[in-house]
Amino acid sequence: MLTGSTRPRKYWSDLKIKLQKDEGFDQLSEKIGQLKLESSDGKKYATDCANTETMFRIIQSIPSKNAEPFKRWLSKVGYERIQEIEDPELAQERMKNIYEQKGYSKYWIDKRLRCIAIRQNLSDEWKERGIENEKDFAILTAEISRATFGMTPSEYKKHKSLTKSTQNLRDHMTDFELIFTMLGEKVTNEISKKEKPENFSKNEQVAKRGGNVAKNARIDTEKELGRSVISKDNFLENSDKNLIKSEDN
């Protein structure tokens, strides 16, 4: 236990008061909610829960030596983030290491990182065209995906049996799926830079056109290969379903 307290409920109650009064955590009630969680006795009880950011903030406020390893880790992560701001290549190297530790092939990682770069360029281009709302970004992304693969990202996640909101669809794509995703977004970006669409409707049309280019390339590829490149395969960490492999294997 982080606090080392023999009266955890009392400690938690006092800590919440301290966070609100002494540390300016004015909106604590909005950041902590109750969910029914199963206890050691097999029954479910209303339990205080918080998101990751709030939990980190709470840990920082615990005056116990048991919390020190977590505090040091948070300091280390913060320092690394500052380093990455000063030298973005460090972020890319750390990302490579994370994917390698999860078991992805270097061949796949190279494409994944390239996919991230192309996506960032497209996002920047959309911002130049006045797209700022996250919902609008999602709609445009869905148009490219629907044109390219015949499915929106949410439909694609279901196709791959991905049920958690935290699971990134692209981390579960095969080589070919990443390639055609990149192609659709790259072409969309280039058309947008050339034509400079002035409103959301025109941006939507450009997204469809970019996706259609990728769709045609996908269809031609499938004819040559004699199979679909749209796959149900996914990459499930710590399971026997590690199905993403290099096309060279």
C-alpha positions as CSV (number, residue, x, y, z in Angstrom):
1,M,0.0,0.0,0.0
2,L,1.4,3.4,-1.0
3,T,0.4,5.3,2.2
4,G,1.3,2.6,4.8
5,S,-1.7,3.7,6.8
6,T,-3.6,1.2,9.0
7,R,-6.8,3.2,8.4
8,P,-6.9,3.6,4.6
9,R,-10.5,5.0,4.5
10,K,-9.7,7.7,7.0
11,Y,-6.4,8.5,5.2
12,W,-8.2,8.8,1.9
13,S,-10.8,11.1,3.4
14,D,-8.2,13.3,5.0
15,L,-6.1,13.4,1.7
16,K,-9.1,14.5,-0.3
17,I,-9.6,17.4,2.1
18,K,-6.0,18.3,1.9
19,L,-6.0,18.2,-1.9
20,Q,-8.9,20.6,-2.0
21,K,-7.9,23.0,0.8
22,D,-4.1,23.1,0.7
23,E,-3.1,22.2,-2.9
24,G,-5.7,23.9,-5.0
25,F,-7.4,20.8,-6.3
26,D,-10.7,22.7,-6.5
27,Q,-12.5,20.4,-9.0
28,L,-11.7,17.2,-7.2
29,S,-15.3,16.0,-7.2
30,E,-15.4,16.3,-11.0
31,K,-12.2,14.3,-11.4
32,I,-13.1,11.5,-9.0
33,G,-16.2,9.4,-9.5
34,Q,-17.6,6.2,-8.0
35,L,-17.9,2.8,-9.8
36,K,-19.0,-0.5,-8.4
37,L,-15.9,-2.7,-8.2
38,E,-15.5,-6.2,-6.9
39,S,-14.0,-6.6,-3.5
40,S,-12.0,-9.4,-1.9
41,D,-15.3,-10.8,-0.5
42,G,-16.6,-11.2,-4.0
43,K,-19.2,-8.4,-3.6
44,K,-19.2,-5.1,-5.5
45,Y,-19.0,-1.8,-3.7
46,A,-19.1,1.8,-4.8
47,T,-15.4,2.7,-5.1
48,D,-13.7,6.1,-5.8
49,C,-12.0,6.0,-9.2
50,A,-10.1,8.6,-11.2
51,N,-8.4,9.0,-14.5
52,T,-4.7,8.5,-15.0
53,E,-3.7,12.2,-14.7
54,T,-5.7,12.6,-11.5
55,M,-4.2,9.4,-10.0
56,F,-0.7,10.7,-10.7
57,R,-1.5,14.0,-9.0
58,I,-2.8,12.1,-6.0
59,I,0.3,10.0,-5.8
60,Q,2.5,13.1,-5.8
61,S,0.6,14.4,-2.7
62,I,1.1,11.2,-0.6
63,P,3.8,11.9,2.0
64,S,5.0,8.3,2.3
65,K,8.3,6.6,1.5
66,N,6.2,3.9,-0.3
67,A,5.2,6.5,-2.9
68,E,8.7,7.6,-3.6
69,P,9.4,5.1,-6.4
70,F,6.4,6.3,-8.2
71,K,7.3,10.0,-7.7
72,R,10.8,9.3,-9.0
73,W,9.3,7.6,-12.0
74,L,7.1,10.6,-12.7
75,S,10.1,12.9,-12.5
76,K,12.0,10.7,-14.9
77,V,9.1,10.7,-17.4
78,G,8.8,14.5,-17.1
79,Y,12.5,14.9,-17.7
80,E,12.4,12.6,-20.7
81,R,9.4,14.6,-22.1
82,I,11.5,17.9,-21.9
83,Q,14.4,16.1,-23.6
84,E,12.0,15.1,-26.4
85,I,10.7,18.6,-26.9
86,E,14.3,19.8,-27.3
87,D,15.3,16.9,-29.5
88,P,12.3,15.2,-31.3
89,E,14.5,12.4,-32.5
90,L,14.6,11.1,-29.0
91,A,10.9,10.6,-29.0
92,Q,11.1,8.5,-32.2
93,E,13.9,6.3,-30.7
94,R,11.9,5.7,-27.5
95,M,8.8,4.9,-29.6
96,K,10.9,2.3,-31.6
97,N,12.1,0.8,-28.3
98,I,8.6,0.5,-27.0
99,Y,7.3,-1.3,-30.1
100,E,10.3,-3.6,-30.1
101,Q,9.7,-4.5,-26.5
102,K,6.1,-5.4,-27.4
103,G,7.4,-7.8,-30.0
104,Y,6.8,-5.9,-33.3
105,S,9.3,-6.5,-36.1
106,K,11.7,-3.7,-37.1
107,Y,10.3,-3.9,-40.6
108,W,6.8,-3.1,-39.3
109,I,8.0,-0.4,-36.9
110,D,9.6,1.5,-39.7
111,K,6.2,1.7,-41.6
112,R,4.4,2.5,-38.4
113,L,6.6,5.5,-37.6
114,R,6.3,6.6,-41.2
115,C,2.5,6.3,-40.9
116,I,2.6,8.6,-37.8
117,A,4.6,11.2,-39.7
118,I,2.2,11.2,-42.6
119,R,-0.7,11.4,-40.3
120,Q,0.8,14.4,-38.5
121,N,1.4,16.2,-41.8
122,L,-2.2,15.7,-42.8
123,S,-3.4,16.9,-39.4
124,D,-1.3,20.1,-39.9
125,E,-2.7,20.6,-43.4
126,W,-6.3,20.2,-42.1
127,K,-5.6,22.8,-39.4
128,E,-4.4,25.1,-42.2
129,R,-7.7,24.6,-43.9
130,G,-9.5,25.7,-40.7
131,I,-10.4,22.2,-39.3
132,E,-10.0,22.4,-35.5
133,N,-12.8,20.3,-34.0
134,E,-11.8,16.8,-33.0
135,K,-15.1,15.5,-34.3
136,D,-14.4,17.0,-37.7
137,F,-10.9,15.4,-37.7
138,A,-12.6,12.0,-36.9
139,I,-15.2,12.5,-39.7
140,L,-12.5,13.2,-42.3
141,T,-10.4,10.3,-41.1
142,A,-13.4,8.0,-41.4
143,E,-14.0,9.2,-45.0
144,I,-10.5,8.2,-46.0
145,S,-10.8,4.9,-44.3
146,R,-14.2,4.1,-45.7
147,A,-13.1,4.9,-49.2
148,T,-9.8,2.9,-48.8
149,F,-11.1,-0.1,-47.0
150,G,-14.9,0.1,-47.1
151,M,-14.9,0.5,-43.3
152,T,-14.7,3.4,-40.9
153,P,-12.0,3.1,-38.2
154,S,-14.6,2.0,-35.6
155,E,-16.0,-0.6,-38.0
156,Y,-12.4,-1.8,-38.7
157,K,-11.7,-2.2,-35.0
158,K,-14.8,-4.5,-34.7
159,H,-13.5,-6.4,-37.8
160,K,-10.3,-7.0,-35.9
161,S,-12.1,-7.9,-32.7
162,L,-10.6,-4.9,-30.9
163,T,-13.0,-4.0,-28.1
164,K,-11.1,-1.5,-25.9
165,S,-11.1,2.2,-26.6
166,T,-7.4,2.3,-25.7
167,Q,-6.5,0.0,-28.5
168,N,-5.1,1.9,-31.4
169,L,-6.3,0.4,-34.7
170,R,-3.1,1.2,-36.5
171,D,-1.0,-0.7,-34.0
172,H,-3.0,-3.8,-35.1
173,M,-2.7,-3.3,-38.8
174,T,-0.6,-5.6,-41.1
175,D,2.1,-4.2,-43.4
176,F,-0.3,-3.8,-46.3
177,E,-3.0,-2.2,-44.3
178,L,-0.5,0.4,-43.0
179,I,0.8,1.0,-46.6
180,F,-2.7,1.8,-48.0
181,T,-3.6,3.9,-44.9
182,M,-0.5,6.0,-45.6
183,L,-1.3,6.2,-49.3
184,G,-4.8,7.5,-48.7
185,E,-3.7,10.1,-46.2
186,K,-0.7,11.2,-48.2
187,V,-2.7,11.7,-51.4
188,T,-5.4,13.5,-49.4
189,N,-2.7,15.8,-48.0
190,E,-1.2,16.5,-51.5
191,I,-4.6,17.2,-53.0
192,S,-5.5,19.6,-50.1
193,K,-2.2,21.5,-50.5
194,K,-2.8,21.9,-54.2
195,E,-6.5,22.8,-54.1
196,K,-6.8,24.5,-50.7
197,P,-10.4,23.5,-49.9
198,E,-12.2,26.4,-48.2
199,N,-14.8,24.6,-46.1
200,F,-15.5,21.3,-44.4
201,S,-17.6,20.0,-47.2
202,K,-14.8,20.5,-49.7
203,N,-12.3,18.9,-47.3
204,E,-14.6,15.9,-47.0
205,Q,-14.7,15.6,-50.8
206,V,-10.8,15.7,-50.9
207,A,-10.7,13.0,-48.2
208,K,-12.9,10.7,-50.2
209,R,-10.8,11.3,-53.3
210,G,-7.6,10.5,-51.5
211,G,-9.1,7.4,-50.1
212,N,-10.3,6.3,-53.5
213,V,-6.8,6.5,-54.9
214,A,-5.7,4.1,-52.1
215,K,-8.7,1.9,-52.7
216,N,-7.9,1.5,-56.4
217,A,-4.3,0.6,-55.5
218,R,-5.5,-1.9,-52.9
219,I,-7.9,-3.5,-55.5
220,D,-5.1,-3.8,-58.0
221,T,-2.8,-5.3,-55.4
222,E,-5.4,-7.8,-54.3
223,K,-5.9,-8.9,-58.0
224,E,-2.2,-9.6,-58.3
225,L,-2.0,-11.4,-55.0
226,G,-5.2,-13.3,-55.4
227,R,-6.3,-12.4,-51.8
228,S,-7.7,-9.6,-49.8
229,V,-5.3,-7.4,-47.9
230,I,-8.0,-6.4,-45.4
231,S,-7.2,-8.7,-42.5
232,K,-8.8,-9.7,-39.2
233,D,-5.4,-10.2,-37.8
234,N,-4.4,-8.1,-34.8
235,F,-1.6,-7.8,-32.3
236,L,-2.7,-8.6,-28.8
237,E,0.0,-8.0,-26.2
238,N,0.9,-10.9,-23.9
239,S,-1.3,-13.4,-25.8
240,D,-0.9,-16.1,-28.4
241,K,-2.6,-13.9,-31.0
242,N,0.6,-12.1,-32.1
243,L,-0.3,-12.2,-35.8
244,I,1.3,-9.1,-37.2
245,K,4.4,-10.3,-39.0
246,S,6.7,-8.9,-41.6
247,E,5.6,-9.7,-45.2
248,D,9.1,-11.0,-45.7
249,N,8.7,-13.8,-43.1
